[in-house]
Amino acid sequence: MSDVLGAGEVPLVEKLRSVPKDYRTCVAIQWAEDGRETGHRFIPVGHMMHEAADEIERLRALTPNEKS
């Protein structure tokens, strides 16, 4: 692997997978005239992070290893 990691740094794929797959966050998407939030949307952050980790691993598998 050609990743450059400093002392104690966690690899990106490991960081992505550390988020629970079912984790979601909520954002306001609609407000009343008085400023109250009246509409929300859930974003499947955990699912997207696991998909990103899968894609990184897939691309790494396609990339030939570089020798220093």
C-alpha positions as CSV (number, residue, x, y, z in Angstrom):
1,M,0.0,0.0,0.0
2,S,1.4,3.4,-0.9
3,D,-0.6,5.4,1.7
4,V,1.6,7.7,3.7
5,L,0.5,7.6,7.3
6,G,1.9,9.5,10.2
7,A,2.5,8.0,13.6
8,G,-0.8,6.9,15.1
9,E,-3.0,7.7,12.0
10,V,-5.8,5.4,11.1
11,P,-6.1,4.3,7.4
12,L,-9.0,5.9,5.6
13,V,-10.9,2.7,4.9
14,E,-10.7,1.8,8.6
15,K,-12.1,5.2,9.5
16,L,-14.9,4.9,7.0
17,R,-15.9,1.4,8.3
18,S,-15.7,2.6,12.0
19,V,-19.0,4.5,11.4
20,P,-22.0,2.2,12.1
21,K,-23.6,1.2,8.8
22,D,-27.0,2.2,10.0
23,Y,-25.9,5.7,11.2
24,R,-28.1,8.5,9.8
25,T,-28.1,12.2,10.3
26,C,-31.0,14.6,10.0
27,V,-31.0,18.0,8.3
28,A,-33.8,20.6,8.1
29,I,-35.1,21.1,4.6
30,Q,-38.1,23.3,5.3
31,W,-38.9,26.2,7.6
32,A,-42.0,28.0,8.7
33,E,-42.3,31.8,8.3
34,D,-41.4,32.2,12.0
35,G,-38.1,30.2,11.5
36,R,-39.3,26.9,13.0
37,E,-38.0,23.8,11.2
38,T,-41.0,22.0,9.7
39,G,-39.4,19.5,7.3
40,H,-36.4,17.1,7.7
41,R,-34.5,14.7,5.7
42,F,-32.4,11.8,6.9
43,I,-29.1,11.2,5.2
44,P,-27.7,7.6,5.4
45,V,-24.1,8.7,6.3
46,G,-23.0,5.2,7.5
47,H,-24.3,3.5,4.4
48,M,-22.5,6.0,2.2
49,M,-19.2,5.6,4.2
50,H,-19.3,1.8,3.8
51,E,-20.0,2.2,0.1
52,A,-17.0,4.5,-0.2
53,A,-14.8,2.0,1.7
54,D,-15.9,-0.8,-0.7
55,E,-15.1,1.4,-3.7
56,I,-11.7,2.3,-2.4
57,E,-10.9,-1.4,-1.8
58,R,-12.2,-2.3,-5.3
59,L,-10.0,0.3,-7.0
60,R,-7.0,-0.7,-4.9
61,A,-7.5,-4.3,-6.1
62,L,-7.4,-3.0,-9.7
63,T,-4.2,-1.0,-9.2
64,P,-0.9,-2.8,-9.6
65,N,1.3,-2.6,-6.5
66,E,4.1,-0.1,-6.9
67,K,7.6,-1.1,-5.8
68,S,9.8,1.6,-4.3
